[in-house]
């Protein structure tokens, strides 16, 4: 059985994340979506909330499960017997960071490989940070996140008029 992990902070999960998870789920027998509990950035949702949002958003994928983690990503992958780390690339600017992470992970755990999936062009501009900013300012973002995430963001920030196109 081939297993992979797809790690990120998922604060919150976006349609871009879902796209990568759907594609990776077709490539592996099991995909473990790892919600990193201690990222080095400002977090809107707790780890438990982020896990729950991701579980609902990915419920349509039977070979995907969501797990929180606090360790190094390679240790998380090893815990679940995964030989592959899946990452998403949106733009050239992502490549440099992902290459650095991949090389560091490889130096820590040579038996775990990293594969990067190019994002769907439709989501090449999308990040959780931008999504939160649009929600915070009551812009239109229903098309950028799963329905449950849209509802959670509207609850956090109030719904405003929701349509600033």
N, C-alpha and C positions, 0 to 999 in steps of 0.2 A: 504494500500500500504506500503510495507516495503522499507525503504530507508537506505542507508549506505553512509558513506563518506570514501574516500581513500585519505588520506593526505600525502604529501611529498613535497620536494622542486622541484623534477623532473628537475634537472639541468644537463643534459636533461633527458627526458624519455627514458628508455631502453627497450629492448625486455623482460627483467625480469619484469619491471613495467607493460608492456602490458599484459603479461601472468597473473599476479595477477588481473589486471582489468577485463580481459576476464572471469576469473573464478568467481570473485565476482559479475560480471554482471549477471551470471547465477543464483546466489543465491538470488539476491534482485531485486525488481521491478525497482528500480532506484538507480544508483550509481553516486554520485557526486565526481569527482576527484578534490581534493582541492590542488591547487598549492600555497604553502606557499611563500608569497612575501618577508619575512624578516628572512631567515634562518641565523643561527650563523656560517656560513662558506662562503668561497669564492665562488661567483657565476659567471658563465660565461655568461649566458643568462639573460636578463631582465625578470621580471615577465610576461610582455606581450608576449615576445618571447617564454617563457616556456609554457604559456597557449596555444599559437597558435600551437606549436610543439605537445603538448599533444592532442589538439583537432583533428589535422590531423591524428595522430597516432591511435586515438581511434574512428575515424569517422565510422568505421564498426560496432560499438556497439550502437544500437539505444536507449538503456536505460541508456546511460552514457552521462554525461555532465561535462564540465570542468569549474571550477570557481576559480578565485584567492581569497586568503584570507590573512588577516594580524592579525587576532585575535587568541585567544587560540583555539586549535582544537575542544575542547568540545563546545565552543561558536559557532564555524562554523557549527558543526554538529547540534546543536540546532536550529540555524537559518534556516536550511533546513529541520527540522523535522526528522532528522536521529537518530535512536536509536543505531546504530552500527558504530564503527570505524574499518575499515579494514587495516591491516598492513601485510607486507610480511616479512617472515623470511628466511634468506639464510643459516645461520650457528649458532652454539651454541653461538658465540660471539654476535649475534644480539639479542638473547633471553633475556639476562640480561637487555639491554637497553629498549627493548620493554616491558618487565615486569615492569620496573620502570615507563615508560610512562603510561602504562595501569593503574597501581595503582594510579598514580597521577591524571590521568583523572577521574578515578572512585571516588577519594576523592573530586574532584571539581564538578562532575556531576554524581551522583550515578545511574541515569536512562539511562546512555549511556554505552554500553558494547563495548569491543574491541575483535575482532577475528583476529587471525594471520593465514595466509595461508602460508604453506611451499612452497618455490619457486620450480619451475621445476628444476630438477637436472642439466639440460642443462645450467641454468643461475645462479647456486649456487655461482659462483665466481664473478659475475658481479655487478658492482656498477657504478653509474654515474661518480664518481671520477676516477675510472680505465678507463672507456670509454674515458673521456676527456684526460687522460694522453696518452692513445694509439693514439688518434687523434692528439694530440699536437706533438707527435713524429712520425707521419705519418705511423703508423702501420696499419695492416689490421683489420678493425672493422665493415665491412658491415653487418656481421651476428649478431652483438650485439645490433643493434638499428634499429628502423623503417627507411625506405628509406628517409623520409623527415628530420629526425634527422641526418642521415649520411651526407646528402647534407649540412645541416646547419653547422655541425662540420667541414666539408671540407672547407666551405666558411670562417669560423672563423680562421682556422689554415692553410689554403692552402691544396691542396690535396696530395702533395708529390707523391710518386709512389704508395701508397696505398696497397702494398702487401708485408709486411715483415713477412713472415711465417717462 
